[in-house]
Amino acid sequence: MSPTNTRIQTVETDAGPARITWHPAPQQRLVLAVSHGAGGGIEARDLQALAGELPAHGVTVALVEQPWRVAGKKVAPAPKTLDVGWRGIWPALAEAGLPVIAGGRSAGARVACRTAGELGAVAVLALSFPLHPPGRPEKSRADELLGAGVPTLVVQGGNDPFGKPDEFPAGDFELAEVPYGDHGFAVPKRAPLGQDEAVALITGRVVEWTASLG
């Protein structure tokens, strides 16, 4: 999709101004809204890849920048504040009247899971869900994932220190593994899977999943 098709929208929230970068589908049937993690922005490889691929499949992608990121801060605020920012942008995401998938990577995935039910999301896309802090499996956040209450796809790196695929509990969600991937889906140079192949795995699985949603 040509970058000229993108549109940037600033939305006032109770946590401050947030920003949506729209990548519209020519024939849209769904909106996928995805936000970034606690240490990065919408330039993350997986978010950019989804924005480039999904519009051709009828899915408008809205890349959401939380207020703290728009304000130029380097550290994310508490989870409750992230939820406030996400709630504030939701009316803009739903304005077109299309079904909206709530999504995010890392901390953004947690926000999507926590708020899906109350906001009326039709599904959740959790990229690199941080199941626990690195090295602290006893501090599980599985309850957030299991409590989403809507069809959920988790895309997880096989070597993610925040939770490898085999650490996830059984539950009502689908899990797609990106072999050798870390928390940012980077794969080692020695891996039999190249970086472009890893990213293609992500986009391919999400395209397939969104097709199943209608």
MOUR-V6737 format. One record per run of one state. SS is the DSSP state (@ for helix, = for strand, . for the rest). FROM is the first residue (numbers start at 0). LEN is the number of residues. If there is no record, write none. Layout:
[[SS:FROM:LEN] [SS:FROM:LEN]]
This chain:
[[.:0:2] [@:2:3] [=:5:8] [.:13:2] [=:15:8] [.:23:6] [=:29:6] [.:35:9] [@:44:13] [.:57:1] [=:58:7] [.:65:1] [@:66:4] [.:70:8] [@:78:16] [.:94:4] [=:98:7] [.:105:1] [@:106:13] [.:119:3] [=:122:5] [.:127:14] [@:141:5] [.:146:4] [=:150:7] [.:157:7] [@:164:3] [.:167:6] [=:173:5] [.:178:16] [@:194:18] [.:212:2]]
